[in-house]
Protein backbone atom coordinates (compact mmCIF):
# COMPACT_ATOMS: atom_id res chain seq x y z
CA UNK A 1 0.00 0.00 0.00
CA UNK A 2 2.92 2.31 0.70
CA UNK A 3 4.12 2.01 -2.89
CA UNK A 4 0.67 3.02 -4.14
CA UNK A 5 0.76 6.14 -1.96
CA UNK A 6 4.21 7.04 -3.32
CA UNK A 7 2.91 6.63 -6.85
CA UNK A 8 0.04 9.04 -6.13
CA UNK A 9 2.56 11.67 -5.05
CA UNK A 10 4.61 11.13 -8.22
CA UNK A 11 1.49 11.18 -10.40
CA UNK A 12 0.36 14.48 -8.87
CA UNK A 13 3.83 15.97 -9.29
CA UNK A 14 4.14 14.97 -12.95
CA UNK A 15 0.59 16.11 -13.65
CA UNK A 16 1.30 19.57 -12.22
CA UNK A 17 4.49 19.86 -14.26
CA UNK A 18 2.58 18.84 -17.40
CA UNK A 19 -0.06 21.50 -16.73
CA UNK A 20 2.65 24.16 -16.65
CA UNK A 21 4.51 22.94 -19.74
CA UNK A 22 3.68 24.42 -23.13
CA UNK A 23 1.28 22.13 -24.97
CA UNK A 24 2.76 20.36 -27.98
CA UNK A 25 6.38 20.65 -26.92
CA UNK A 26 8.61 17.60 -26.51
CA UNK A 27 8.75 18.33 -22.77
CA UNK A 28 4.95 18.27 -22.52
CA UNK A 29 4.69 15.01 -24.46
CA UNK A 30 7.41 13.42 -22.32
CA UNK A 31 5.59 14.44 -19.14
CA UNK A 32 2.31 13.03 -20.46
CA UNK A 33 4.05 9.76 -21.33
CA UNK A 34 5.60 9.58 -17.86
CA UNK A 35 2.23 10.36 -16.27
CA UNK A 36 0.60 7.59 -18.32
CA UNK A 37 3.33 5.10 -17.36
CA UNK A 38 2.86 5.91 -13.67
CA UNK A 39 -0.92 5.49 -13.93
CA UNK A 40 -0.45 2.12 -15.65
CA UNK A 41 1.97 0.98 -12.95
CA UNK A 42 -0.45 2.05 -10.24
CA UNK A 43 -3.29 0.21 -11.97
CA UNK A 44 -1.19 -2.97 -12.12
CA UNK A 45 -0.33 -2.70 -8.42
CA UNK A 46 -3.96 -2.18 -7.44
CA UNK A 47 -5.11 -4.98 -9.70
CA UNK A 48 -2.60 -7.44 -8.24
CA UNK A 49 -3.50 -6.37 -4.69
CA UNK A 50 -7.21 -6.99 -5.18
CA UNK A 51 -6.71 -10.25 -7.09
CA UNK A 52 -4.90 -11.60 -4.03
CA UNK A 53 -7.86 -10.72 -1.81
HUDA-V92665 format. One record per residue. RES is the residue in one small letter. PHI is phi in degrees with one decimal (NA if undefined). Layout:
RES	PHI
RES	PHI
This chain:
x	NA
x	-62.8
x	-65.3
x	-65.1
x	-64.5
x	-63.5
x	-63.6
x	-59.2
x	-63.2
x	-63.5
x	-60.8
x	-61.5
x	-62.7
x	-66.1
x	-62.2
x	-64.7
x	-64.1
x	-66.1
x	-63.2
x	-86.1
x	-76.1
x	-71.4
x	-62.1
x	92.5
x	-83.0
x	-57.9
x	-61.7
x	-63.2
x	-63.2
x	-63.3
x	-65.3
x	-65.0
x	-64.4
x	-63.7
x	-60.5
x	-62.7
x	-61.3
x	-65.1
x	-63.8
x	-63.8
x	-63.2
x	-64.0
x	-59.9
x	-62.5
x	-64.0
x	-65.3
x	-61.6
x	-67.0
x	-63.4
x	-81.1
x	-71.1
x	-71.1
x	-71.6
